[in-house]
Amino acid sequence: MFPRPGTGVAVVRLLVLVVFGNVLWSQDLSTRLEAALRPVPNGGVAGVMIYDVTRSEVVYERDAHRLMSIASLTKALVAAAALWELGSEVAFRTRLVALGPIVDGTVAGLGVIGGGSPCLDEHFSQRDPDRFFTEWAAAARARGVQRVDGDLVIDARLFSGPIRPATYPQDADNLSRWYSAPASAFAWNDNCISVRVVPTRPGEACRIETRPRSPRISVRNLTKTVGKKADNGIRVTRAADDNALTVSGTYSKTTAWFDLAIHADPDLLAGDHLKAVLADAGIAVSGTVRLGTVTPVGEDLVDLRQPLVPALAILNQRSQNFYGEQLLRLLGARREHEGSIAAGSRALATILAENVPGAVDGAAIIDGSGLSYGNRATAAFVIATLAAMHGSPHRRVFYESLKLEDDVKPPARVKTGTLAIASCLAGYIDRPDGNRWAFAILLNKGDAGAFGWASGVRVATLKAIAAP
């Protein structure tokens, strides 16, 4: 069939119009983005890249190959590596085992084999982390355990080395905050000490409750109960080099739980709390809580398996530092048979290099959370990771682990990253034409005198990307 006279001319005209329209649209996008980025001051740094993962083409880039601080965008890289290395079907495993036969209700000891799960917390226990251990106690009683004539041994060998990165901000205030909680193989309650103040009689000291319930936590009680309303929130601090708390202030009603990072011995504190909960259930443990090698010689009393996928949503949507640090060490344990910070960082670099095309020298990651200022990557590297994940079998799981940002239309799926020197945003946005874009916005203070401009620029840049 031959085209009718004039048809070829019409086709050419149509193609010209389409190409010309795309050029104008691209220019309009660039104009919007440059306007959004205009407030970046002298000395400030902005690395931006947009990539159409549907068409496999760069839409926009500005300083996209410059290494910059990425803050909690680190967590998105850790999540991607965890999916590539562990798979979406993997589950964290924690076991409570009998250290001998159960005879007339008595067992020679109990052992906990820590599997590095971050999920023994309120997110997976209907906001009651005690629920795990009360269920464990019930399971032990159901197997006939009434007394433990020996120790509660915690096998925490899966992780090794320092429990938190030395690259975290080292001031005492930061190190005691919940977001600086350490990692451990047997972790409970996000490795935090939760504190609650309960008034007693007016004029008397309040009762201080902690979880974990552990003799390794000391409390200096400077509180007073008052009859009239005089509550201004809980006043509690933790010593810089100990699990020692000081609680002060006047209280007329019970406070909410307040979380501080454990300073040391998280595995043992979790074991102490388990021992206390067992005692509540009528199972006395005559021995001590100690670290050691657990070789099961009796039956499994609990074999708890918690899936990875829900944990990734906590990691990325709530930006939970503790989850990132646990996952980093798990990557080290899997890839290098060493669950340390150093091994985890090496494993992360290797996994990303294997799965992200052209990613060599695009990032330097030193922790699992992004709290260390030295976590750095280029916008191009972040985009390459997002594009590779989009093309992987884990695409849907990773996409849904990101936070839904519906302040823009169309809504985006994003991961944020914020430090005193960095304000970052990356993720995906589905365009009206059906294409999906990956975007990375990295803003760093650099040599600028202030950083108050960053949040406004980040919002404006995302809006410019989302605009039709």
Secondary structure, 3 states (H helix, E strand, C coil): CCCCCCHHHHHHHHHHHHHHHHHHHHHHHHHHHHHHHCCCCCCCEEEEEEEECCCCEEEEEECCCCCEECCCHHHHHHHHHHHHHHCCCCEEEEEEEECCCCECCEECCEEEECCCCCCCCHHHCCCCCHHHHHHHHHHHHHCCCCEECCCEEEECCCECCCCCCCCCCCCHHHHHEHHHCCCCCCCCHHHEEEEEEECCCCCCCCEEEEECCCCCCEEEEEEEECCCCCCCCCEEEECCCCCEEEEEEEECCCCCCEEEECCCCHHHHHHHHHHHHHHHCCCEECCCEEECCCCCCCCEEEEEEEEHHHHHHHHHHCCCHHHHHHHHHHHHHHHHCCECHHHHHHHHHHHHHHHCCCCCCCEECCCCCCCCCCCEECHHHHHHHHHHHHCCCCHHHHHHHCEEECCCCCCEEEEEEEECCEEEEEEEEECCCCCEEEEEEEEECCCCCCCCCHHHHHHHHHHHHHCC
